[in-house]
Amino acid sequence: MLLPFVRQMPKGGDLHNHASGAIYAESYIRWATSDGLCVDEKSLALSPAPCDAGRPELKSALTRDGGLHDRLVDAWSMRNRAKSPENGHDLFFDTFGKFGAASRVRGGDVLAEIVSRAAASNLQYVELMLNPDSGGAMQAGRRTGWNDDLRALRESLLTPADVPDGAPRGLREVVARSRVWLDESEARKRALLGCSTARPDPGCNVAVRYLYQVLRALPPAEVYAQMVFAFELAAADSRAVGVNLVQPEDDPAALANFRLHMRMLDYLHTVYPAVGISLHAGELAPGLVPPEELRFHIRESVVTGHATRIGHGVDVMHEDDPFGLLRDLARRNVLVEICLTSNDTILGVRGRGHPLKTYLRFGVPVALATDDEGVSRSDITVEYVRAVEDQGLSYRQLKQMARASLEHAFVEGRGLWTGPRGTVRVPPCARSISGSMTRSASCRTYLEDNEKARLQMALEEAFADFEATIAREAASGAR
């Protein structure tokens, strides 16, 4: 009874979703076969053509080897992870290098699969982490080199003195090319879903915004160039709403340069104060890193890195003065993106070992998220079911997390709620009734002008419809 109830429940937004990791391996196999990609039959990694004896075309290899399909699915996801000699952490992060070649030229297909699945799970909004620049920012960083003067280095990246033939003339040209890529990918998504037809896929109605994901395990010059690009993209295109740092938090380069990365963000926040910052922080557990590395990442991400959202936050109780940190997160209204399946499979953290209920106890806003639903073989419905079965959460708490996901989304415009913890509507919509088509003119205007408020009102109306349906079914004995 729980699964169909939760699947039908409105869920607001998924704020922590890596686009490439959201795709199921079966889709990557289908696309790679169609695109003529090659496969290394030992490492099970894809690569572009031309193929050779050691890297045959995937299509022919699948025909010749009946077991290859299943081995690929297992290597590109956490399916059957118990049978793997690798630990969950390494198995998870190793998948991306294996299927990566299949995702690079399939931007629209990736978007279509994500929003179609989101709609089936009753999500209204997703923020996707991706890299639309195809490595352009990293290349600019390598050409420019490192300079500890962050202001001067930013200027050099934006207006380089020397540019090789054929290379973009600064990061703003990379931004322009990336916007074209987004245009083309979104057009492909709409075509695949039939968004202009009489029977569009429900995914057409899922709102999408983008976070640029900075690869933080690279040299400082390349990391900073990606950051500058991310902020420039968000300043130029309303679809891009923020920045995040990705790759394993325990990577040696990520650990060694953590405070430098926060200093980079601290400076760029002064230049682009309106750009959203959500950071992976605390995706660590004892034994994965030395104890000293568990003591400051979350706090530094908020205080120095200006993050208004934290991804994972699993090691919060290992931070210096954890109770003071929890109170500060609540005071600052910093939301923690909770990824239960991911935390279980990568870190082995579940049940009472997970800090979700601690965050709730201290009044820290939280929202459930998928992280990499394709790699994890999950979806947002599974995350909500886990919240009930593994964490003992109530419907009221699930509903509050769904609301929080939209309240803390980086989508443009003001919200529907005002006052402490979003319990009172903004004056223009104070008298509009959820589930009713009757809205005041002032409320209609407010919703038209503020996309965040429009999404939040749609969520409230979806909750009203959902709860009325459940009540009718309960009264008739259908449940």
C-alpha positions in Angstrom: 0.0 0.0 0.0 2.9 2.4 0.7 4.5 2.4 -2.8 1.4 3.3 -4.8 0.5 6.0 -2.2 3.9 7.5 -2.4 4.1 7.3 -6.2 0.8 9.2 -6.5 1.9 11.9 -3.9 3.1 15.3 -5.3 6.8 15.8 -4.6 7.7 19.3 -5.7 11.3 19.4 -6.9 14.4 17.3 -7.2 17.2 19.7 -6.4 20.2 17.3 -6.5 20.2 15.4 -9.8 23.3 14.7 -11.9 22.0 14.5 -15.5 24.5 11.9 -16.8 24.0 9.7 -13.7 20.2 10.0 -14.0 20.1 7.8 -17.1 19.6 4.0 -16.8 22.3 1.8 -18.3 19.8 0.3 -20.7 19.3 3.7 -22.4 23.1 4.2 -22.7 23.4 0.8 -24.3 20.7 1.6 -26.8 22.2 5.0 -27.7 25.7 3.7 -27.9 24.6 0.9 -30.3 22.8 3.4 -32.5 25.7 5.9 -32.5 28.3 3.3 -33.5 30.4 3.6 -30.3 33.1 1.1 -29.4 33.4 -0.9 -26.2 36.5 -2.2 -24.4 35.4 -5.7 -23.6 37.7 -5.8 -20.5 37.1 -2.5 -18.8 33.5 -2.2 -20.3 34.2 1.5 -21.1 32.8 3.1 -24.2 34.8 5.2 -26.7 34.1 7.0 -30.0 34.8 5.4 -33.3 37.0 4.3 -35.1 36.8 0.9 -33.3 39.5 -1.8 -33.5 40.1 -5.4 -32.4 40.5 -4.5 -28.8 37.5 -2.1 -28.9 35.0 -3.5 -31.2 31.8 -1.8 -32.2 29.3 -2.3 -29.4 26.5 -3.4 -31.7 28.6 -6.3 -33.1 30.0 -7.2 -29.6 26.5 -7.5 -28.2 25.5 -9.8 -31.1 28.5 -12.0 -30.6 28.5 -12.1 -26.8 25.1 -12.8 -25.3 26.2 -12.0 -21.7 27.7 -8.6 -22.5 24.5 -6.6 -22.1 24.1 -7.8 -18.5 27.8 -7.2 -17.7 27.4 -3.6 -19.0 24.4 -2.9 -16.9 26.2 -4.2 -13.8 29.4 -2.2 -14.7 27.5 1.0 -15.4 25.2 0.9 -12.3 24.9 -0.4 -8.8 22.8 -3.4 -9.9 24.2 -6.6 -8.4 26.8 -4.5 -6.5 26.9 -7.2 -3.8 28.6 -9.5 -6.3 31.2 -6.9 -7.2 34.7 -7.1 -5.6 34.7 -3.3 -5.5 33.3 -1.3 -2.6 30.2 0.7 -3.2 32.1 4.0 -3.2 34.6 3.0 -5.9 32.0 1.0 -8.0 29.7 4.1 -8.0 32.2 6.6 -9.1 33.9 4.3 -11.6 30.6 4.0 -13.6 30.8 7.6 -15.1 34.0 7.0 -17.0 32.6 3.9 -18.6 29.3 5.2 -20.1 30.4 8.8 -20.5 30.9 8.7 -24.3 27.3 7.7 -24.7 25.9 10.8 -22.9 28.0 13.5 -24.5 26.1 13.7 -27.8 22.7 12.9 -26.4 21.8 16.0 -24.4 18.2 16.1 -25.6 17.7 12.4 -25.0 19.1 12.7 -21.5 16.7 15.6 -20.7 13.7 13.7 -22.2 14.3 10.6 -20.1 14.8 12.6 -16.9 11.7 14.7 -17.2 9.5 11.9 -18.4 10.5 9.8 -15.3 10.1 12.9 -13.1 6.5 13.4 -14.3 5.7 9.7 -13.7 6.8 10.3 -10.1 4.7 13.4 -9.7 7.6 15.9 -9.6 6.9 19.4 -10.8 10.5 20.7 -11.1 14.1 19.5 -11.5 17.5 21.2 -11.2 20.0 19.3 -13.3 23.7 19.3 -12.8 25.6 19.2 -16.1 28.5 20.5 -18.2 27.2 22.1 -21.4 30.6 23.6 -22.3 32.1 20.2 -23.5 35.3 21.0 -21.6 35.7 24.5 -23.0 36.2 26.1 -19.6 38.8 23.6 -18.5 40.8 24.2 -21.7 40.7 27.9 -21.1 42.0 27.3 -17.6 44.9 25.2 -18.9 45.8 27.9 -21.4 45.7 30.7 -18.9 47.4 29.0 -16.1 47.2 29.7 -12.4 47.4 33.1 -10.7 46.7 33.5 -7.0 45.2 37.0 -7.8 41.6 35.8 -8.4 40.4 39.1 -9.7 43.2 39.3 -12.3 42.8 35.7 -13.2 39.1 36.2 -13.9 39.8 39.0 -16.2 42.4 36.9 -18.1 39.9 34.1 -18.5 37.2 36.5 -19.8 39.5 38.5 -22.1 42.6 36.4 -22.8 45.6 38.2 -24.5 46.6 35.2 -26.6 44.2 32.7 -28.1 45.2 29.8 -30.5 43.4 29.6 -33.8 40.0 28.0 -33.5 39.8 28.4 -29.7 37.1 30.5 -28.1 38.1 34.1 -27.4 37.5 34.0 -23.7 34.9 32.3 -21.5 32.0 34.4 -22.7 32.4 32.8 -26.1 32.3 29.4 -24.4 29.1 30.6 -22.7 27.6 31.6 -26.0 28.3 28.1 -27.5 26.9 26.4 -24.4 23.7 28.4 -24.7 23.3 27.0 -28.3 23.9 23.5 -26.9 21.1 24.0 -24.4 18.8 25.4 -27.1 19.5 22.3 -29.3 19.1 19.9 -26.4 15.8 21.4 -25.2 14.5 21.3 -28.8 15.4 17.7 -29.1 13.8 16.9 -25.7 10.5 18.6 -26.9 10.6 16.7 -30.1 11.2 13.3 -28.4 8.3 14.0 -26.0 5.9 15.3 -28.6 5.5 18.5 -26.6 3.8 20.3 -29.6 1.5 17.4 -30.4 -2.0 16.6 -29.3 -0.7 14.0 -26.9 2.4 15.3 -25.3 4.4 13.3 -22.7 3.7 14.5 -19.2 7.4 15.3 -18.9 6.7 18.4 -21.1 5.2 20.0 -18.0 8.1 19.5 -15.7 10.1 22.7 -15.3 13.8 22.4 -15.7 16.7 24.6 -14.6 20.5 23.9 -14.7 23.4 24.0 -12.3 26.9 23.9 -13.8 28.9 21.2 -12.1 32.5 22.1 -11.5 35.0 19.2 -11.6 36.9 19.8 -8.4 39.5 17.1 -8.6 41.4 19.0 -11.3 44.3 21.5 -10.9 43.3 24.9 -9.4 43.5 26.8 -12.8 41.0 24.5 -14.4 38.7 24.5 -11.3 38.6 28.3 -11.2 38.0 28.6 -14.9 35.0 26.3 -14.6 33.7 28.4 -11.7 34.0 31.7 -13.6 32.3 30.0 -16.5 29.5 28.8 -14.3 28.8 32.2 -12.8 29.0 33.8 -16.3 26.6 31.3 -17.7 24.1 31.9 -14.9 24.4 35.7 -15.4 23.7 35.3 -19.1 21.0 32.7 -19.3 18.0 32.4 -16.9 17.9 28.6 -17.4 21.2 28.3 -15.6 20.6 29.2 -12.0 23.7 28.1 -10.1 26.9 26.2 -9.5 27.9 23.1 -7.7 31.2 21.2 -7.1 31.3 17.5 -8.1 33.6 14.5 -8.1 34.4 12.6 -4.9 34.8 14.8 -1.9 37.5 12.5 -0.6 39.6 12.8 -3.8 43.2 13.8 -2.8 43.0 17.0 -4.9 39.6 17.9 -3.7 40.8 17.5 -0.1 44.1 19.4 -0.6 42.4 22.3 -2.3 39.1 22.4 -0.4 39.8 25.8 1.4 41.2 27.2 -1.9 38.0 26.3 -3.6 36.0 28.0 -0.9 38.1 31.1 -1.3 37.4 31.1 -5.1 33.7 30.9 -4.4 33.9 33.6 -1.8 35.4 36.0 -4.3 33.1 35.1 -7.2 30.0 35.5 -4.9 31.0 39.2 -4.5 31.0 39.6 -8.3 27.8 37.5 -9.0 25.8 37.7 -5.8 22.5 36.6 -7.4 23.8 33.2 -8.6 22.8 30.2 -6.6 25.4 28.1 -4.8 24.7 24.6 -3.8 27.7 22.5 -2.6 28.4 18.8 -2.1 29.7 18.8 1.5 29.8 16.1 4.2 29.5 13.3 1.7 32.0 11.5 3.9 32.1 8.9 6.6 34.6 7.7 9.2 37.4 5.6 7.6 37.0 7.1 4.2 39.2 10.1 5.1 41.3 11.0 8.2 39.2 12.3 11.1 40.4 15.9 10.5 38.7 16.0 7.1 35.3 15.4 8.7 35.4 18.5 10.9 34.8 21.5 8.7 33.5 20.9 5.1 29.9 21.7 5.8 30.6 24.8 7.9 33.2 26.2 5.4 30.9 25.5 2.5 28.2 27.8 4.1 30.4 30.4 5.8 33.1 30.9 3.2 31.6 29.2 0.1 28.2 31.0 0.5 26.2 27.8 -0.1 22.5 28.2 0.6 22.0 24.5 0.0 24.2 21.6 1.0 24.2 18.3 -0.8 24.4 15.1 1.4 25.7 16.6 4.7 26.1 13.0 6.0 29.0 13.7 8.4 27.5 16.7 10.2 27.9 15.1 13.7 31.6 14.8 13.1 32.0 18.5 12.4 33.5 20.8 15.1 30.6 21.9 17.4 28.0 20.0 15.5 25.1 21.3 17.6 26.2 24.8 17.0 26.5 24.1 13.3 23.0 22.6 13.2 21.6 25.7 14.9 23.4 27.9 12.5 22.1 26.0 9.5 18.6 26.4 10.8 19.2 30.1 11.5 20.6 30.7 8.0 17.8 28.7 6.5 20.3 26.5 4.6 18.6 23.5 3.0 20.2 20.0 3.1 19.6 17.9 0.0 19.1 14.3 1.4 20.0 11.4 -0.9 19.2 8.3 1.1 19.8 5.6 -1.6 23.1 7.2 -2.6 24.3 7.5 1.0 23.5 3.9 1.6 25.2 2.5 -1.5 28.3 4.8 -1.5 29.0 5.4 2.2 27.1 2.5 3.8 25.1 5.1 5.9 21.5 4.2 6.6 18.9 3.9 9.3 19.8 5.4 12.7 23.3 6.2 11.3 21.8 8.8 8.9 21.5 12.4 10.2 18.1 13.1 8.5 16.1 13.0 11.7 18.8 15.1 13.4 18.4 17.8 10.8 14.6 17.7 11.3 15.0 17.8 15.1 17.0 21.0 14.8 14.7 22.6 12.3 17.1 22.5 9.4 15.2 22.5 6.1 15.6 19.3 4.2 14.4 17.9 0.8 14.7 14.4 -0.7 16.7 14.0 -3.9 17.8 11.3 -6.2 21.5 12.2 -6.8 22.1 9.7 -9.7 19.0 7.7 -10.1 20.1 5.8 -13.1 23.4 4.6 -11.5 21.6 3.8 -8.2 18.7 2.1 -10.0 16.3 4.4 -8.1 13.9 7.3 -8.6 12.4 9.9 -6.4 9.5 7.7 -5.3 12.0 5.2 -4.0 13.6 8.0 -1.9 10.3 8.9 -0.4 9.6 5.2 0.4 13.0 4.9 2.1 12.2 8.0 4.1 9.2 6.2 5.5 10.6 2.7 5.9 14.3 3.5 6.8 13.8 6.8 8.6 10.2 6.5 10.0 9.0 9.8 8.6 5.3 10.7 8.5 3.2 12.0 5.6 3.3 15.5 7.2 7.1 15.4 7.1 7.2 14.2 3.5 4.8 17.0 2.5 7.0 19.6 4.3 10.1 18.3 2.4 8.2 18.5 -0.9 7.3 22.1 -0.1 10.9 22.9 1.0 12.2 21.6 -2.3 10.4 24.4 -4.2 10.9 27.0 -1.5 14.7 26.5 -1.7 14.9 26.0 -5.5 17.0 28.5 -7.4 14.2 29.0 -9.9 13.5 32.7 -10.7 11.0 34.9 -8.9 9.6 35.3 -5.4 7.9 32.5 -3.6 4.3 31.8 -2.4 5.1 31.8 1.3 6.2 34.3 3.8 6.7 34.3 7.5 8.6 31.6 9.6 8.9 28.2 7.9 6.6 29.3 5.1 3.3 29.0 6.9 1.6 32.1 5.5 1.0 33.0 1.9 2.2 36.3 0.4 -0.6 39.0 0.5 -1.6 38.8 -3.2 -2.5 35.1 -2.9 -3.5 35.0 0.8 -7.2 34.3 0.0 -6.8 32.1 -3.0 -7.9 28.5 -2.2 -5.7 25.6 -3.2 -7.5 23.2 -5.6 -9.8 26.0 -6.8 -9.7 27.8 -10.1 -10.9 30.9 -8.3 -8.0 33.3 -7.9 -7.9 37.0 -7.4 -6.5 39.2 -10.1 -3.6 40.2 -7.9 -2.7 36.6 -7.3 -2.9 35.7 -11.0 -0.6 38.6 -11.8 1.8 37.6 -9.0 2.0 34.0 -10.2 2.6 35.1 -13.8 5.4 37.3 -12.7 7.1 34.8 -10.3 7.8 31.3 -11.6 8.7 30.0 -8.1 5.3 31.0 -6.7 3.6 29.5 -9.7 5.3 26.1 -9.1 4.4 26.3 -5.4 0.8 27.1 -6.1 0.6 24.2 -8.5 2.1 21.9 -5.8 -0.5 23.1 -3.3 -3.3 22.4 -5.8 -1.8 19.0 -6.5 -1.7 18.2 -2.8 -5.4 19.3 -2.4 -6.4 17.0 -5.3 -4.2 14.1 -4.0 -5.6 14.3 -0.5 -9.2 14.5 -1.7 -8.6 11.4 -3.9 -7.2 9.5 -0.9 -10.1 10.5 1.3 -12.6 9.4 -1.3 -10.8 6.0 -1.8 -10.6 5.5 2.0 -14.3 6.3 2.4 -15.2 3.8 -0.4 -13.0 1.1 1.0 -10.6 1.2 -2.0 -7.6 1.5 0.3 
